[in-house]
């Protein structure tokens, strides 16, 4: 019972470590937010239902409204892949893509990096976060 309570406490703190995502007009890039949330979910071995519930707790504004509507009106409300696809279609936009391109092309090779390391970093082949 003590181990279970400690596990719940750790999970609660990890849930809080996921930043808030407001949706439309947010300063947060959707791709960064979902990647961060999925890393926390993966580290905690959350199932689909837990991911939807815990990630949903970190949504505000337009995103929180979207989440409520998804849960109320979608037969696949416990299907994380469907939840993520719908959220992505709703909130990932061209501004996010441009911000990511700007970030990518602003990367500079450091003295410690060889060309292969820089190339793999730029192309998202860094391995697991």
Secondary structure, 3 states (H helix, E strand, C coil): CHHHHHHHHHHHHHHHHCCCECCCCCCCCHHHHHHHHHHHHHHCCCCHHHHHHHHHCCECHHHHHHHHHHHHHCCCCCCHHHHHHHHHHHHCCHHHHHHHHHHHHCCCCCCCCCHHHHHHHHCCCCCCC
